[in-house]
Amino acid sequence: MKKVESFELNHRKVVAPYIRKCCVLTGEKGDMVSKFDLRFLQPNKEAMPTASLHALEHLLAGFLREQLEDIIDISPMGCRTGFYVTLWGDRSHEEIKEALEYALKKVLDAKEVPASNDLQCGNYRDLSLFGAKEYARSILEKGIRTNCYAE
């Protein structure tokens, strides 16, 4: 069985918040895809409540696309400590960091959570704009590193 990349990361030694390039994959026709770990909280010590995580997912889905072209997906981690973002091309940490900081600042000014209705969301009652703003503020205050291990 092939190894799962994120299971190879030493979750005891990482120091959040950080951005980590998980991998760059090249397809059969030469297309490249980058996957990044956007870790907001310290693994095994903190976890976001689902309503805050869910609201951040909705908000980041739009705000990151304002800065980054070719996003394939942004999805929350099951451990509720951050998100994965997948994009076409071999992308840099700095490009992702700049876009994430922009998006988190936009979260602070948001008046509503996009797509917070039963037509566009499968669990629209479980969203917290207040919580999303609190986590965005906290991450911005701590600063986002591009090295997942303590420097």
PyMOL commands that set and color helices and strands:
alter all, ss='L'
color gray80, all
select helices_A, chain A and resi 5-8+50-67+93-109+129-142
alter helices_A, ss='H'
color red, helices_A
select strands_A, chain A and resi 18-26+32-39+71-76+82-88
alter strands_A, ss='S'
color yellow, strands_A
deselect
rebuild
show_as cartoon
